[in-house]
Amino acid sequence: MKKLSVIHNTALSYLGQAYALVIGILIMPFYLSHLGAEAYGLIGFYAVMQAWLLLLDAGVSPSLVRQIAHHQGSSDSVAAKRIGGWLMRSFELVFLPMAVVCALAVYLASDWMATHWLQAQALDPQTIVNCVILMGVMIGLRLFATLYKSGLQGLEMHAWLNNANVVIATLRYFGGLVLVTWVSQDAQVFFEFQLFVALVETLIFAAKAYRHLPAPTPLSGFNWALVKPILPFAASVSLTAVVWIVLTQLDKVLLSKVLPLAEYGYFSLVALLTTGIMMMIN
């Protein structure tokens, strides 16, 4: 039964990831066509910012998956969920200041990014500033969404996670396509819609995680005794993530400064397509 469960959960994970990759590969060229190359360059820049700033996770999410799954093997399921809930609350308290600082730093740097880093020619600088600010808020939300998903993965709720991921991906990509095709081709409106999707995603996963991993009390605080044993594993995962992101994202950061934003948009589309195809093959 355990072997069948592993096969079942792995198959669901493959299907969910494949769906998100395929619709992303199919729809992204339409985004470039409707929004324009410079606006699509902002989407590519957001992907780079997200990859770098998610280093703030520092291996916490994989560690949470591992630790909750470990406690699931105990005979006392109530105590296991209580421990998992306290772990999740502890990491929430760690992520909250990081997310606030991240959003604030992006907000303060948005004007400099728009005028000195990104080489835009057609887009209004204030539109770029507003889009960059929205990116900072979305990255903060993504930190929390990843945390809640990790808790649910530790509980082996792969079927529910797969369904939720499919719904979110459909809303993000097809909803965005409807928006840019029939409603507005304004880059700021597009990022406002993506912020709405990110908020919905975070709330859905938070509600499910709170239901199955409740903290001991509503005001439960940081539990050092539970967090301390996780730190060595989190540090090793974090080091691997840092090396991987530096090797795969450094060129994209440098090109966002060197290339005109329109050319960076075409580069971002090609990079997305090749990365998606390679992930599908893997």
SEPALUM-655284 format. One record per residue (C-alpha): residue in one letter; x, y, z; residue number from 0. Coordinates in nm, 4 decimals, decimal comma. Layout:
+------+----------+----------+----------+-----+
! rest !     east !    north !       up !  nr !
+------+----------+----------+----------+-----+
!    A !        X !        Y !        Z ! NUM !
...
+------+----------+----------+----------+-----+
END
This chain:
+------+----------+----------+----------+-----+
! rest !     east !    north !       up !  nr !
+------+----------+----------+----------+-----+
!    M !   0,0000 !   0,0000 !   0,0000 !   0 !
!    K !   0,2851 !   0,2364 !   0,0807 !   1 !
!    K !   0,4431 !   0,1707 !  -0,2590 !   2 !
!    L !   0,1111 !   0,2343 !  -0,4342 !   3 !
!    S !   0,0693 !   0,5562 !  -0,2349 !   4 !
!    V !   0,4128 !   0,6806 !  -0,3442 !   5 !
!    I !   0,3366 !   0,5995 !  -0,7093 !   6 !
!    H !  -0,0047 !   0,7671 !  -0,6854 !   7 !
!    N !   0,1312 !   1,0844 !  -0,5237 !   8 !
!    T !   0,4234 !   1,1039 !  -0,7671 !   9 !
!    A !   0,1913 !   1,0664 !  -1,0665 !  10 !
!    L !  -0,0354 !   1,3438 !  -0,9363 !  11 !
!    S !   0,2633 !   1,5728 !  -0,8863 !  12 !
!    Y !   0,3864 !   1,5040 !  -1,2410 !  13 !
!    L !   0,0431 !   1,5766 !  -1,3879 !  14 !
!    G !   0,0051 !   1,9043 !  -1,1984 !  15 !
!    Q !   0,3522 !   2,0279 !  -1,2942 !  16 !
!    A !   0,3116 !   1,9197 !  -1,6554 !  17 !
!    Y !  -0,0209 !   2,1051 !  -1,6840 !  18 !
!    A !   0,1275 !   2,4307 !  -1,5500 !  19 !
!    L !   0,4323 !   2,3987 !  -1,7774 !  20 !
!    V !   0,2322 !   2,3215 !  -2,0923 !  21 !
!    I !  -0,0188 !   2,6047 !  -2,0563 !  22 !
!    G !   0,2630 !   2,8428 !  -1,9671 !  23 !
!    I !   0,4553 !   2,7478 !  -2,2825 !  24 !
!    L !   0,1407 !   2,7805 !  -2,4955 !  25 !
!    I !   0,0064 !   3,1073 !  -2,3526 !  26 !
!    M !   0,3195 !   3,3152 !  -2,2873 !  27 !
!    P !   0,3720 !   3,3967 !  -2,6597 !  28 !
!    F !   0,0200 !   3,5420 !  -2,6655 !  29 !
!    Y !   0,1112 !   3,7639 !  -2,3703 !  30 !
!    L !   0,4039 !   3,9037 !  -2,5685 !  31 !
!    S !   0,1823 !   3,9554 !  -2,8729 !  32 !
!    H !  -0,0880 !   4,1491 !  -2,6826 !  33 !
!    L !   0,1189 !   4,3323 !  -2,4207 !  34 !
!    G !   0,4207 !   4,4152 !  -2,6349 !  35 !
!    A !   0,7853 !   4,3219 !  -2,5953 !  36 !
!    E !   0,8670 !   4,5789 !  -2,3262 !  37 !
!    A !   0,5742 !   4,4801 !  -2,1043 !  38 !
!    Y !   0,6717 !   4,1169 !  -2,1486 !  39 !
!    G !   1,0234 !   4,2147 !  -2,0496 !  40 !
!    L !   0,8761 !   4,3186 !  -1,7143 !  41 !
!    I !   0,7270 !   3,9703 !  -1,6782 !  42 !
!    G !   1,0718 !   3,8219 !  -1,7404 !  43 !
!    F !   1,2243 !   4,0631 !  -1,4888 !  44 !
!    Y !   0,9637 !   3,9582 !  -1,2313 !  45 !
!    A !   1,0576 !   3,5932 !  -1,2833 !  46 !
!    V !   1,4224 !   3,6794 !  -1,2145 !  47 !
!    M !   1,3369 !   3,8849 !  -0,9043 !  48 !
!    Q !   1,1202 !   3,6031 !  -0,7761 !  49 !
!    A !   1,3965 !   3,3464 !  -0,8215 !  50 !
!    W !   1,6506 !   3,5576 !  -0,6333 !  51 !
!    L !   1,4282 !   3,6833 !  -0,3525 !  52 !
!    L !   1,2854 !   3,3386 !  -0,2828 !  53 !
!    L !   1,6318 !   3,2638 !  -0,1477 !  54 !
!    L !   1,4841 !   3,4247 !   0,1640 !  55 !
!    D !   1,3098 !   3,0905 !   0,2109 !  56 !
!    A !   1,6572 !   2,9606 !   0,3037 !  57 !
!    G !   1,5579 !   2,5952 !   0,2863 !  58 !
!    V !   1,2705 !   2,6431 !   0,5313 !  59 !
!    S !   0,9944 !   2,5035 !   0,3093 !  60 !
!    P !   1,1685 !   2,1735 !   0,2195 !  61 !
!    S !   1,2606 !   2,1345 !   0,5867 !  62 !
!    L !   0,8984 !   2,1847 !   0,6881 !  63 !
!    V !   0,7862 !   1,9144 !   0,4418 !  64 !
!    R !   1,0442 !   1,6738 !   0,5807 !  65 !
!    Q !   0,9676 !   1,7422 !   0,9464 !  66 !
!    I !   0,5895 !   1,7224 !   0,9187 !  67 !
!    A !   0,6162 !   1,4000 !   0,7170 !  68 !
!    H !   0,8471 !   1,2607 !   0,9863 !  69 !
!    H !   0,5983 !   1,3339 !   1,2633 !  70 !
!    Q !   0,3161 !   1,1866 !   1,0546 !  71 !
!    G !   0,4742 !   0,8478 !   1,1162 !  72 !
!    S !   0,4063 !   0,8668 !   1,4912 !  73 !
!    S !   0,1200 !   0,6783 !   1,6529 !  74 !
!    D !  -0,0370 !   0,9962 !   1,7951 !  75 !
!    S !  -0,1779 !   1,1771 !   1,4916 !  76 !
!    V !  -0,3271 !   1,4593 !   1,7016 !  77 !
!    A !   0,0103 !   1,5363 !   1,8594 !  78 !
!    A !   0,1775 !   1,5162 !   1,5188 !  79 !
!    K !  -0,0568 !   1,7764 !   1,3721 !  80 !
!    R !  -0,0109 !   1,9928 !   1,6811 !  81 !
!    I !   0,3676 !   1,9843 !   1,6331 !  82 !
!    G !   0,3262 !   2,0551 !   1,2611 !  83 !
!    G !   0,0989 !   2,3499 !   1,3367 !  84 !
!    W !   0,3477 !   2,4943 !   1,5827 !  85 !
!    L !   0,6303 !   2,4527 !   1,3315 !  86 !
!    M !   0,4295 !   2,6298 !   1,0658 !  87 !
!    R !   0,3459 !   2,9142 !   1,3071 !  88 !
!    S !   0,7141 !   2,9486 !   1,3979 !  89 !
!    F !   0,8117 !   2,9804 !   1,0327 !  90 !
!    E !   0,5261 !   3,2240 !   0,9714 !  91 !
!    L !   0,6774 !   3,4502 !   1,2350 !  92 !
!    V !   1,0140 !   3,4220 !   1,0587 !  93 !
!    F !   0,8665 !   3,4915 !   0,7146 !  94 !
!    L !   0,6532 !   3,7898 !   0,8174 !  95 !
!    P !   0,9369 !   4,0403 !   0,8730 !  96 !
!    M !   1,1233 !   3,9024 !   0,5699 !  97 !
!    A !   0,8196 !   3,9513 !   0,3456 !  98 !
!    V !   0,7624 !   4,3046 !   0,4785 !  99 !
!    V !   1,1290 !   4,3994 !   0,4353 ! 100 !
!    C !   1,1326 !   4,2458 !   0,0865 ! 101 !
!    A !   0,8247 !   4,4416 !  -0,0266 ! 102 !
!    L !   0,9557 !   4,7620 !   0,1335 ! 103 !
!    A !   1,3016 !   4,7244 !  -0,0248 ! 104 !
!    V !   1,1503 !   4,6711 !  -0,3699 ! 105 !
!    Y !   0,9222 !   4,9719 !  -0,3138 ! 106 !
!    L !   1,2162 !   5,1955 !  -0,2207 ! 107 !
!    A !   1,4253 !   5,0708 !  -0,5125 ! 108 !
!    S !   1,1434 !   5,0768 !  -0,7695 ! 109 !
!    D !   1,2185 !   5,4253 !  -0,9016 ! 110 !
!    W !   1,5884 !   5,3439 !  -0,9429 ! 111 !
!    M !   1,5065 !   5,0161 !  -1,1173 ! 112 !
!    A !   1,2704 !   5,1927 !  -1,3574 ! 113 !
!    T !   1,5050 !   5,4770 !  -1,4486 ! 114 !
!    H !   1,8566 !   5,3346 !  -1,4115 ! 115 !
!    W !   1,8365 !   4,9560 !  -1,4440 ! 116 !
!    L !   1,5651 !   4,8660 !  -1,6938 ! 117 !
!    Q !   1,6306 !   5,0090 !  -2,0402 ! 118 !
!    A !   1,2751 !   5,0989 !  -2,1407 ! 119 !
!    Q !   1,1925 !   5,3210 !  -2,4351 ! 120 !
!    A !   0,8167 !   5,3039 !  -2,4907 ! 121 !
!    L !   0,6747 !   5,2276 !  -2,1457 ! 122 !
!    D !   0,6004 !   5,5165 !  -1,9131 ! 123 !
!    P !   0,8511 !   5,5220 !  -1,6222 ! 124 !
!    Q !   0,5728 !   5,5559 !  -1,3653 ! 125 !
!    T !   0,4027 !   5,2458 !  -1,5065 ! 126 !
!    I !   0,7287 !   5,0548 !  -1,4626 ! 127 !
!    V !   0,7622 !   5,1854 !  -1,1053 ! 128 !
!    N !   0,4094 !   5,0705 !  -1,0210 ! 129 !
!    C !   0,4674 !   4,7284 !  -1,1792 ! 130 !
!    V !   0,7902 !   4,6780 !  -0,9835 ! 131 !
!    I !   0,6106 !   4,7670 !  -0,6577 ! 132 !
!    L !   0,3429 !   4,5082 !  -0,7376 ! 133 !
!    M !   0,6194 !   4,2525 !  -0,8005 ! 134 !
!    G !   0,7563 !   4,3093 !  -0,4498 ! 135 !
!    V !   0,4158 !   4,2441 !  -0,2919 ! 136 !
!    M !   0,3654 !   3,9299 !  -0,5022 ! 137 !
!    I !   0,7036 !   3,7918 !  -0,3966 ! 138 !
!    G !   0,6094 !   3,8418 !  -0,0300 ! 139 !
!    L !   0,2829 !   3,6557 !  -0,0868 ! 140 !
!    R !   0,4649 !   3,3785 !  -0,2716 ! 141 !
!    L !   0,6870 !   3,3188 !   0,0322 ! 142 !
!    F !   0,3802 !   3,2456 !   0,2444 ! 143 !
!    A !   0,2034 !   3,0428 !  -0,0250 ! 144 !
!    T !   0,5121 !   2,8208 !  -0,0564 ! 145 !
!    L !   0,5223 !   2,7764 !   0,3214 ! 146 !
!    Y !   0,1586 !   2,6643 !   0,3414 ! 147 !
!    K !   0,1991 !   2,4321 !   0,0425 ! 148 !
!    S !   0,4982 !   2,2738 !   0,2121 ! 149 !
!    G !   0,2923 !   2,1978 !   0,5217 ! 150 !
!    L !   0,0258 !   2,0297 !   0,3094 ! 151 !
!    Q !   0,2896 !   1,8319 !   0,1193 ! 152 !
!    G !   0,4212 !   1,7028 !   0,4502 ! 153 !
!    L !   0,0700 !   1,5740 !   0,5219 ! 154 !
!    E !   0,0779 !   1,3954 !   0,1820 ! 155 !
!    M !  -0,2284 !   1,5836 !   0,0582 ! 156 !
!    H !  -0,1029 !   1,5533 !  -0,2982 ! 157 !
!    A !  -0,4416 !   1,5049 !  -0,4630 ! 158 !
!    W !  -0,5826 !   1,8233 !  -0,3111 ! 159 !
!    L !  -0,2634 !   2,0172 !  -0,3844 ! 160 !
!    N !  -0,2645 !   1,8994 !  -0,7444 ! 161 !
!    N !  -0,6257 !   2,0108 !  -0,7953 ! 162 !
!    A !  -0,5585 !   2,3460 !  -0,6298 ! 163 !
!    N !  -0,2461 !   2,4049 !  -0,8375 ! 164 !
!    V !  -0,4375 !   2,3281 !  -1,1569 ! 165 !
!    V !  -0,7113 !   2,5765 !  -1,0614 ! 166 !
!    I !  -0,4578 !   2,8477 !  -0,9726 ! 167 !
!    A !  -0,2561 !   2,7907 !  -1,2911 ! 168 !
!    T !  -0,5739 !   2,8058 !  -1,5003 ! 169 !
!    L !  -0,6785 !   3,1317 !  -1,3351 ! 170 !
!    R !  -0,3294 !   3,2806 !  -1,3672 ! 171 !
!    Y !  -0,2658 !   3,1929 !  -1,7317 ! 172 !
!    F !  -0,6082 !   3,1725 !  -1,8960 ! 173 !
!    G !  -0,7428 !   3,4579 !  -1,6845 ! 174 !
!    G !  -0,4432 !   3,6666 !  -1,7857 ! 175 !
!    L !  -0,4994 !   3,5747 !  -2,1505 ! 176 !
!    V !  -0,8642 !   3,6852 !  -2,1344 ! 177 !
!    L !  -0,7541 !   4,0078 !  -1,9664 ! 178 !
!    V !  -0,4919 !   4,1066 !  -2,2251 ! 179 !
!    T !  -0,7049 !   3,9921 !  -2,5216 ! 180 !
!    W !  -1,0389 !   4,1539 !  -2,4435 ! 181 !
!    V !  -1,0034 !   4,3858 !  -2,1446 ! 182 !
!    S !  -0,6744 !   4,5767 !  -2,1287 ! 183 !
!    Q !  -0,3227 !   4,5612 !  -2,2686 ! 184 !
!    D !  -0,1898 !   4,7876 !  -1,9944 ! 185 !
!    A !   0,1097 !   4,6311 !  -1,8155 ! 186 !
!    Q !   0,0038 !   4,7687 !  -1,4775 ! 187 !
!    V !  -0,3454 !   4,6186 !  -1,5104 ! 188 !
!    F !  -0,1864 !   4,2838 !  -1,5952 ! 189 !
!    F !   0,0319 !   4,2894 !  -1,2828 ! 190 !
!    E !  -0,2637 !   4,3988 !  -1,0696 ! 191 !
!    F !  -0,4497 !   4,0901 !  -1,1919 ! 192 !
!    Q !  -0,1487 !   3,8710 !  -1,1134 ! 193 !
!    L !  -0,1373 !   4,0214 !  -0,7630 ! 194 !
!    F !  -0,5034 !   3,9276 !  -0,7203 ! 195 !
!    V !  -0,4268 !   3,5686 !  -0,8258 ! 196 !
!    A !  -0,1299 !   3,5550 !  -0,5867 ! 197 !
!    L !  -0,3518 !   3,6754 !  -0,3006 ! 198 !
!    V !  -0,6196 !   3,4163 !  -0,3821 ! 199 !
!    E !  -0,3531 !   3,1446 !  -0,3989 ! 200 !
!    T !  -0,2075 !   3,2393 !  -0,0609 ! 201 !
!    L !  -0,5484 !   3,2547 !   0,1091 ! 202 !
!    I !  -0,6571 !   2,9160 !  -0,0311 ! 203 !
!    F !  -0,3434 !   2,7389 !   0,0874 ! 204 !
!    A !  -0,3452 !   2,9240 !   0,4207 ! 205 !
!    A !  -0,7059 !   2,8213 !   0,4931 ! 206 !
!    K !  -0,6335 !   2,4569 !   0,4137 ! 207 !
!    A !  -0,3100 !   2,4555 !   0,6145 ! 208 !
!    Y !  -0,4732 !   2,6158 !   0,9185 ! 209 !
!    R !  -0,7512 !   2,3590 !   0,9051 ! 210 !
!    H !  -0,5174 !   2,0584 !   0,9070 ! 211 !
!    L !  -0,2216 !   2,2058 !   1,0969 ! 212 !
!    P !  -0,3709 !   2,4241 !   1,3684 ! 213 !
!    A !  -0,1325 !   2,5968 !   1,6084 ! 214 !
!    P !  -0,1730 !   2,4997 !   1,9770 ! 215 !
!    T !  -0,3354 !   2,8394 !   2,0453 ! 216 !
!    P !  -0,4282 !   3,1311 !   1,8193 ! 217 !
!    L !  -0,1418 !   3,3340 !   1,9684 ! 218 !
!    S !   0,1197 !   3,0581 !   1,9664 ! 219 !
!    G !   0,4657 !   3,2048 !   1,9229 ! 220 !
!    F !   0,8040 !   3,0943 !   1,7955 ! 221 !
!    N !   0,9089 !   2,7507 !   1,9253 ! 222 !
!    W !   1,2882 !   2,7307 !   1,9237 ! 223 !
!    A !   1,2914 !   2,3722 !   2,0513 ! 224 !
!    L !   1,1089 !   2,2525 !   1,7385 ! 225 !
!    V !   1,2968 !   2,4741 !   1,4940 ! 226 !
!    K !   1,6537 !   2,4115 !   1,6160 ! 227 !
!    P !   1,6829 !   2,0465 !   1,4948 ! 228 !
!    I !   1,5775 !   2,1541 !   1,1442 ! 229 !
!    L !   1,8465 !   2,4185 !   1,0968 ! 230 !
!    P !   2,1324 !   2,1925 !   0,9705 ! 231 !
!    F !   1,9112 !   2,0403 !   0,7003 ! 232 !
!    A !   1,7702 !   2,3830 !   0,6066 ! 233 !
!    A !   2,1222 !   2,5258 !   0,5813 ! 234 !
!    S !   2,2382 !   2,2492 !   0,3456 ! 235 !
!    V !   1,9310 !   2,2930 !   0,1234 ! 236 !
!    S !   1,9789 !   2,6697 !   0,1282 ! 237 !
!    L !   2,3416 !   2,6392 !   0,0139 ! 238 !
!    T !   2,2383 !   2,4183 !  -0,2770 ! 239 !
!    A !   1,9636 !   2,6669 !  -0,3729 ! 240 !
!    V !   2,2069 !   2,9595 !  -0,3666 ! 241 !
!    V !   2,4549 !   2,7817 !  -0,5966 ! 242 !
!    W !   2,1781 !   2,6725 !  -0,8344 ! 243 !
!    I !   2,0215 !   3,0200 !  -0,8601 ! 244 !
!    V !   2,3567 !   3,1938 !  -0,9104 ! 245 !
!    L !   2,4438 !   2,9526 !  -1,1926 ! 246 !
!    T !   2,1056 !   2,9717 !  -1,3667 ! 247 !
!    Q !   1,9905 !   3,3298 !  -1,3023 ! 248 !
!    L !   2,3018 !   3,5493 !  -1,2997 ! 249 !
!    D !   2,2991 !   3,5943 !  -1,6780 ! 250 !
!    K !   1,9334 !   3,7001 !  -1,6691 ! 251 !
!    V !   2,0069 !   3,9658 !  -1,4066 ! 252 !
!    L !   2,2978 !   4,1089 !  -1,6072 ! 253 !
!    L !   2,1043 !   4,1064 !  -1,9346 ! 254 !
!    S !   1,8115 !   4,2919 !  -1,7741 ! 255 !
!    K !   2,0554 !   4,5809 !  -1,7255 ! 256 !
!    V !   2,2401 !   4,5559 !  -2,0591 ! 257 !
!    L !   1,9621 !   4,4831 !  -2,3081 ! 258 !
!    P !   1,6846 !   4,7218 !  -2,4087 ! 259 !
!    L !   1,3676 !   4,6099 !  -2,2317 ! 260 !
!    A !   1,2023 !   4,5049 !  -2,5589 ! 261 !
!    E !   1,4943 !   4,2774 !  -2,6494 ! 262 !
!    Y !   1,4971 !   4,1454 !  -2,2935 ! 263 !
!    G !   1,1308 !   4,0547 !  -2,3416 ! 264 !
!    Y !   1,2149 !   3,8350 !  -2,6417 ! 265 !
!    F !   1,5080 !   3,6846 !  -2,4524 ! 266 !
!    S !   1,2799 !   3,6078 !  -2,1553 ! 267 !
!    L !   1,0271 !   3,4313 !  -2,3787 ! 268 !
!    V !   1,2939 !   3,2117 !  -2,5384 ! 269 !
!    A !   1,4449 !   3,1352 !  -2,1955 ! 270 !
!    L !   1,1024 !   3,0406 !  -2,0604 ! 271 !
!    L !   1,0264 !   2,8109 !  -2,3531 ! 272 !
!    T !   1,3615 !   2,6311 !  -2,3385 ! 273 !
!    T !   1,3456 !   2,5950 !  -1,9597 ! 274 !
!    G !   0,9913 !   2,4617 !  -1,9775 ! 275 !
!    I !   1,0801 !   2,2079 !  -2,2463 ! 276 !
!    M !   1,3832 !   2,0896 !  -2,0469 ! 277 !
!    M !   1,1698 !   2,0514 !  -1,7336 ! 278 !
!    M !   0,9143 !   1,8512 !  -1,9294 ! 279 !
!    I !   1,1879 !   1,6184 !  -2,0552 ! 280 !
!    N !   1,3309 !   1,5780 !  -1,7053 ! 281 !
+------+----------+----------+----------+-----+
END
